[in-house]
């Protein structure tokens, strides 16, 4: 990301990341703390493998016993997707529960999906379980907005609360969204965009 900005001549970027994109934004900001002017982190986490029981509970609550069993297998038993059938079942049954507002059905058709990356990232002892950026969060030097949905089953609100608490207190703004899942913008577009706009415009 730093090299991308350098090539295009982008200075003082405002960087927004959602979910895995938020993890990328955190990795960038801790490696290049003087580069971004602001960060917006949505539905993300600073360390992998946290709140597994909470994820299982939420998926079971929103999707019923079958989805709860899938979540238990993914987060507690296998810790990942051992095969393509497991990943396909997750996409079919659990993925629609990420957000409270139904997703655009054409989104999946337009997305570039690489299953091998998902398998690698979520495998037992894979990076999704082992990464930890908490020791480096104190290096961040720019104002940071953290947004999270109270009904996020994938990365529960506790993940964002921990992240916000670990960032420098004078730089962080933490906003919780009721009745929102794993992406506050599609679930609460007006409020989410107003909060982001206000944060960007602040001097």
N, C-alpha and C positions, 0 to 999 in steps of 0.2 A: 504493500500500500504506500509506503514511504517512497519507493522508487517510482511508482505510478504517478504520484503527485509531482515528483521532481521532473519527470519526463514531460508532463503537461504544463509545468509551471504553476501549479496550484500551491498557494501559500496560505497558511493559517486555516486549514480545512476544518469544517464542522463535519464530524464523522458519525454516522448513525448505523447501528447494527442491531438486528433482531435475531433472537435465538442463537444459532451457531454464528451468525454474522456478528452478534454482540461479543462472542468469545474472540472472534478475529479482531474486532475493534479493541478489545482489552489487551490482547497480545501486542497489537501495534502500539497502543498508547503507553504500555509499560516499557516497551523497547525504545520508543522514540518520544519520551514524555514532553519534550519541548516543541513537538511538531504540530499536534492538533490544537485548534483554538477552543473547541468544545467537543464533548462526546454526548451522544444520545444512545442509551442502552435499553433495549426493550425485550422483556421476557427472556432473560439470559441468566447465566451463572458464571461464577469465577472459579469454580472447582467442580470436577466431575464426581459422580457416584454419591451425591448427597440426597437426602430425603427420599430414599427409595420406597420405604413403606408408605409415605405420604402420596407418592405418585400412584402406587397400586390402589390405595384407598380411593383416590379421586377418579381414576379410570373406572373402577368398579362402580362407584356412585353414579357416574354419568352414563356408563355403557352397559351396566348389568354384569352378571356372573361370567359370561363368555369373555368380555373385554377385560374384566378383572383378572381372569385366569391368564389371558395373554400378557397383561402387564406384570403379573407376578412372575411369569416365566422369563420375561425380558429383563426385569429389574432385579429380581431376587434369586432366581434359580439358575438360568443360563447366563444372565448378564449380557444380553445382546441378541442378535438374530443368527442362529446357527445355520440356517439354510434359506433358500429363496422362498420356500413355502411359508416360513415364519414371517419373513418380511412382507410377503404379499398379504397375509392375513392381517398384519398390523396396519398396512396401508388401507385395507378395505374396511376394517372394523374400528380401529383406534384413531386413525388419522382424522376422520370427520369430527371427532370429539375435541380436537385441539382448540377450536374456537367455538364460541356460543352462536355466532352467526354463520349460516351455511356458506361454505366456500364456493367461489365461482367454479362450476364443473369443468370449465375449459382450462383451468389453471394447470391441472396435472398433465393435460395433453401438451401444453406449451412448455412445460418445464423440462430441462435436461436432467435426467436422473441416472446416476451411476451406482448400481446396487453394490458393486464391489467396494466402493468407498464407504458406504453405510456399514457393510459387513466388517470392514477393517476398523472403522471408528468405534463400533459398538461391541466388538468381540470381547470375550473375557480378557481382562488386563489390557484392553485397548485404551486409547487415549481418552475416550469419553468417560472412562471410569477413573483415570489416574491423573489427569491434568490438574494443576493447582496454581492459580495466579494470585492467591491471597497474599503471599509474602511480598509481592511486587506492587500491590495496588497503591501503596504509599508514594510511589514514584510519580503517579499521575499528577500533572500540574494544572490542568485546565478544568473549567466548570463542567460538571457531568450531571446529566439528567438520567435518572433510572425510573423506568415505567414497568409496572407489572400488573397482571390480572389476578384477582382474588380466586378465580376458578380455573387457573392454569393447571392442568393435570400433568403436563410434560415437564415443565420447570416451575414447580410450585412457588407461590409468592414468597415463601421463606427464603428461596434462593436469591431473589432480588433484595429482600430485607437484609440478608447477610452481606451482600455485595455493597449496598448503600452504607451499611454500618462500618465497613472496612475502608471505604474511601475517605480521603481527607474531608473532615466535617465542613470546613468552610467552602468547599467546592461542590458538594453534592446536593442535589434536589431529588427527593424520592416521592413518586406519585403512585398510589395504589388505586386500581380500578375495580369497583364492584361489578359483578355479573359479566366479567370478561375472562376469556381463556388465554391461550398461548399466542396472542397477538392483539394488543389493545386497539390498534388502529382499525382493523375491520370490525371489531366488536363495539367500539365506542368512537367512531371516526371524528365526530365534531369535537368532543372533549379532548381526545388525544391530539388532534391536530392543533387545537387552540393552545394546549400546554406546550407542545413542541415549538409552535410559532412564538409564544411568549418567551420561552427559554432562548431561542435563537436571537430575538430582538433585544434582549437584555444586554446592557453594556457592562 
